[in-house]
């Protein structure tokens, strides 16, 4: 079985994201403002209107690399050139609705 590589910097970043998620949870509990489940409006927009840093997606890239899926995604991106987030999975019946396929590794922009 493949031994997963541990990286303190990635762990530090993931812990930072957990802190952000906890703050967001506290905010939503206090204000009752939250995303609508299955909405997908933020994900299903033209990516040219969204700015995100490479740094935000290090945890995703690291996990893809660990699981030998990085080349597969790179090939998919090269061949398909999607105009929306590659993590978004639309509902078959309503493509505007959907979900993030890797919610824990989503970027800061998505939090």
N, C-alpha and C positions, 0 to 999 in steps of 0.2 A: 504494500500500500504506500502511496506517495506521502511523504512527510511534508506537512505544510510549513513554510518558512515564516517565522515570526519576525516582525519588524516593529521596534519600539516607536518609531515615528508615526507609522500607520496607526498603532494602538493609541498614541497620544491624540491624533486627529480624530479617531473614532470616539474617544472619551469626550473630546470637545463637542462633537456632534451630539452625543448623549446629553451633555449639559444644555445645549441649545434646545433639543427636543423636550427636555424637562421644563425649561422656561416656557416653551410654546404650550405645553400641556397645562402649566399653571395659568398662563394667560387665557387659554380657552375655557378652563374651568371657572375662572373669575368673571369673564366677560360673556360667556356663552356664545362667543364668535368662533366659528370653526368651518373647515371645508365641508362641503356636501359630499357624502360618501358616493364614490363612483362618478363624480363629476367629470374630471379629466380636462376641463377647459384650459387649465394652465399648461398642461402637457401637450395638448392638441393644437398648438399654435405654430406658425412658421418660425423655425429656429433662428432665422435672421433677425428676429425681434428680441432675442434673448441673449444676454451676455452672461457668461459663466467662465470662471477661470479653470485652468487645467488642475490646479491644486484642489478644487472642490471635488474632483472625480478621481483623486488618487486611490481612495478606498475601493472604488469600483474597479479601477484598472488593476490594482493589486490582487483583488479576488479573482478577476478574470485570468490574470497571469498565473496565479496559484493553481487554478483549476484547468489550465491549458485551453482556455476559451478565448483568449485575447486575439489570436490570429483569425479565429472563426468570425468574431465580431468585426474585425478590421476588414476581412473579405466581404462581409455582408454590407458594411458601410461603403466600401469601394464600388460594389456592384449596384447597390440600390439607391444611394444618395437620398436617404429619407429627408423630408423637410420638417418632420416633427421629431420629438425625442425618441430615440431608439428603445428606451425602456418602457414607453407607453404601450399598453396592450388594450386596444379598443374592443368594446363589446361587439359581437357579431351583429346584433340587431340594431345597435345604435353606436356607430363608430366614434361619436363625440364623447360618449361615456366610456369609462374604462378604469384602468388602474396602472400603477407603477409596478413593473415586473421585478424590480430590485429596490424596494422601498428603503431598506436599511442603508444602502449605498448611494442613495440619491444625493445630489449636490446641495450646497447651501441655498442656491437659488430656489430649490424645490421645497425647502423647509419653511 
